[in-house]
Amino acid sequence: MTDRPAAPPFSNILAVCDIADPNADSLARAAALARENGARLTALAVGDDHADIHQLARFAGVDAADIQAGMMDALEAGLAERIAPFAGDLEIGIETRLGRPFREIIGDVIENGRDLVVKMAEPFDHKHRYLFTSTDQQLLRKCPCPVWLAMPGAAQPPKTILAAVDLDDENGPADEALNRIIIDTACRIAALNGATLHITHVWDAPAEDLVRRWTNDPDDVRRYLDATEDGRRKALDALARQAKADMTVDAMPAAIVPHLARGRPRDVIPAHVEAMGIDLLVIGTLVRTGIPGMIIGNTAEDVLNAIGCSVLTVKPPGYVSPLEHG
């Protein structure tokens, strides 16, 4: 056992509800997680406070505040109807806000110390592509707590989970700390329902072209590639062994299965999701651009836009949302 703390169970969950969509089941998914974790659960509905409300009020001869109050009343009534089926076994708080959805969701997270946001992924277009609408993209980039974007029709609870880790030495301790959070979080979710946890690392050999340029011996290239792959395999096996050693009784998946593949994450991870029948992808976001708050790179965005399962993103230790500074 190590002396590092395990990822705590979720204790303060926020379910983002779209009261205009009767088929959105983020509340049902969040309620199941709240029961499993003994967590506090709050349902949030956000009304888009359009800039033209004041213009509408002027032409309609009413006060803009009255329009906004009416919007809030409608949100509260819709949420009350949504939470009614869960009233028997859960106490669910209600929050309503007006404004740009991502700002209001993150504002609630910051103000109330939420440790998980559960939201249905929104269609990207009319061809059933999901993830990375404006709101979802902003949440993945800037929300300080984990964000669970659930796909309509996805298995609930998830029975097959994939944790994607980065074992590149580029970021050293930063990558290591984030990998531990990814694994701890995935283990806890898998343990709740006896799910199988797959851990995947996609590697490449960035110096291969350089080696080929400076040697005429194909064996030199092969030795370089073999050494790189061997190093990554050992790192992945060590991570899986450590995860098993760190398990407690309440955080024990049905099995942990490591996978190593060469290629581009944007290609390999979606292929693994499809081939393994993954219900939930757990992936980390890490600062690579040096721009505070912009923590998800193009590769991760490409991966998430190419998958068809639910996704849970976690942040690195010490991440501070840019919205905390206004």
N, C-alpha and C positions, 0 to 999 in steps of 0.2 A: 504493500500500500504506500502511496505517496502522501505527503502532508498537504497537497493542494486541495482546496475546497471543491467539492462536486457542484455542478450546476444546480442551484436550488429549484425545487418545483415552482411552477407558476403560482402566484398568490393573488394577483390583482389583474384580471383579464378584462380587456375591452373588446366588445363585439360591435363592429361597425355595421349598422343595419340600413338597408335601402327599403324604406317602407312602401315605395312605389312598385317594388318587385316582389310579388307573393311567393316566387320560387326561390328566392335567395335564402339560404339556410345557414348563414354565418352564425346566427344566434344558437341554432341547434348544435353546431359544432363546438362553439365556445362553451355552451352549457355542459356538454359531455366532458370537456377538458376541466371545467370548473369542478364538476363532481369528482373526477379522478384525482385532482390535485387539492381538493378542499379549499378552492380559491374563491375569492370575492369576484363577482361578475357584474359588469356594467354594460348596458346597451346604449349605444350612441347613434343618434341620427343627426345628420348635418343637412341643413337647407342652404342651397347656393344663394347667397345674398347678392343678387345681381346689381350691378352698378346702376341699372336703369330703374330701380325701384323708386328712387326719388323723382325721376322724371315721370314715371307712371302715377305716383301720388299727386304730382302737380296737375297732370292732365285730368285725373279722376276726381280731383278736389277732396282728397283724403290725406290724412297724415301718414307719412312714411312709417312712423312708429307703429301705427295701427296695422299696416300691412305686415310688418315684421312680427308683431304680436300674434296676428292670425296664422302666420307661417309656423311660429313656435307652437301654438296650440295644436295645429294639425300634426306636427312632428310628435308631440307628446301623446296625442290620441292614437297615432299609428303605432308608436312604440308600446303603449299600454296593451294594445290588441296583440302585438307580436309576443310579448312576454307572458301573456295570460296562460298559454299551455304549459309553461314551466313553473307556474306559481306554487304548485303543490310541493315540490321538493327543493326549490332554489329561491333564494332571495336575490332579485336582480334589480340593480339600481338603474335609473333612467337619466340620461344626459341628452340635452338638445342644444345645438349651436347653429349659428348662421355665419356663413363666410365661405371662403375657398375650402373645399373639403379636406385637402391634405394638410393645410395649415391648422384647421380646427381639430383634426384628429391628433396631430402631433402636439398641438397646444394642450389638449386634454391629457395626453400621455405625460407631458412634462409637469403639468400642474398637479396631477393626481398620482404620479408615481406608478403608472401602469407597467407591468413587466411582460405583457404579450398583447399584441393586436391581432384579432382574427377578422378577416374580411374576405368576401367573395371576390375572386378575380373578375375583372370587368372585360367584356369583349373588346378586342383591339380593332376589329373591323367586322364586316358582315359575313365573313367566311369562317366564323367560329374560332378565330385566333384569340387567345387570352393573354393576359399579363401586359404590363407596360402601357396601359392607358396613362394619361397624365397623372391621375391621382395615385395609381399603384406605383408608378415609377418614382414619384416624389417620396412616397412612404418608404420604398426600399432604399432610397438614397439617404434620407434625412431623418427617419424615425429612430429615436435613440434606443428603443427596445426591439426585441424580435417581432417580426411581422409574418403572420401565417396567411398566405393568400390561397384560399381554397378553390379548387376547380369544381364547377357544377358536375354532379354525378360521381365525384371521386369517392373511393371507398372510405367509410368512416365507421369505426376508427381505422387508421392506416395499418395494414398488415405487413407491408413490405416497404422499408425505408432505406433511402440511399443518402449517405453523408459524403459530400465531396470535400476533400482536403487538398491543400497545397503544400507539398514537401520540398519545394524549391528552397535553396539556401539564400535567396536574394534578400528576404526580409528577416531572416533569422528568428530571434525571439518573438517578433510581432506575429509571424506566421504560426509559430509554435503555440502561442497563447490562444490565437483564434482557432486553431485546429482543436485544442482541448475543449474550448467552448462548444464547437460544432459537435464533437464526439459526445461530450457529456449531455448536451441537449438531446441529441438523437437517441442516445441510450435511454434516457428517462422516458421519452415518448414511446419508444419501442417496448420498454418494460411495462408500461401501463396496460398494454393489451397483448403481450406475448408476441410482438412482431419480430421479424427477422431484420437485422441491421446489416446492410452492405456498406462497406467503406471503399470509396474509389479514389485513386490518384492517377491523374493523367500526366505523363512525363514527356519531355522532349530532350533533345541533345543540341543545345544552341550553338555549341562550338564545332559541330560536325563539318560544316563547310570550311571552317578555318583549318581543321585537322587535314582535310582532304587537300587543301591548298598547299600545305607545308610538308606533305609526305607523299611518296610514290608507292608506299607499301599499303595495300588494302588491309593487311593484318593490323596495322596501327589504328586504322579507322574502326575496325571491328573491336579491337581491345578497348578503345575509347567508349564505344557504344555499350559494350558489355559491362564496363566498369560503371558507367552512368546508370544503366538499368539495375545493376546489382545494388548500387548505393540506394536508389529509390525503393527497391524491393525491401531491403533491410530496414529502411526508415518506416515504410508502411507496416511491415510485420511488427516492428517495435511499437508503433502507435496502437495497433490492434491488441498486442499483448498488454500494453499499459492500460488500455481501456478495460480489458477483462480483469486486470489486477485491481483497478480502481472501483469496480462495480460493487455496489452495496445491494442488499436484498431487494430494495425498492427501485433499483435501476439496473435490471438484468434482462436484456433482450433474449428472445428465444435462441438466437445465434448471432455471431458476428462473422461476416464473410468479407475478407479483403480482396480488392481487385486492382490490378496494375495494368495500365494500357498506355501505349505510346500514341501520340497524336495531338490534336488540338482539342482542348476542353470543349469548345463550342460544337465540335463534331462528336466526340466520344461520350460525353456525359448524356446528351439526349439519346444516343444509341443505347447506352446502358439503361436509361429510364425505360425505354420501350422494350428492350430484350428481357429485362428482369421483371417487368410488370410492376414498376415502382408506383406506390401510392403517394409518397411524400419525399421530396428532395430537400435535404437540409444543407444549406450552403452559407458560407461566410462572405462578408463584404469587408474589404480592407483598403485603407488609404494607399494609393499608388501614384496619384497625380500631384500630391503636395498641396492640393486645394482643400482647405478645411470643409468638411461636410459633404464633399463630393467623393463618396467612398466606394462606388461600384463601377468597375471598369468596363470597357467595351466587351471584353470576353465574357464576363459574367452576364451582361445584358443579352448578349447573343445566346448564351446557354438558356437563360430563363425564357426568352422569346421562342425557343425551339422545343420546349418540353410540353407535355400534355398532362402533367400531374400537378398536384398541389405543391407549394413551395414554402419553406420556412427559412427566412434569412436571419442571421444573427450578426451582431456588430462586434468589433474587436474591443478588448478592455480599454476603458478610458475614452471611448468615443463620446463626443459632445455634439449634439445637433446644432447646425447653424441657426435654427429657429430659437434656440435658447438665448441667443444674442440679438433677438429681434428680427 
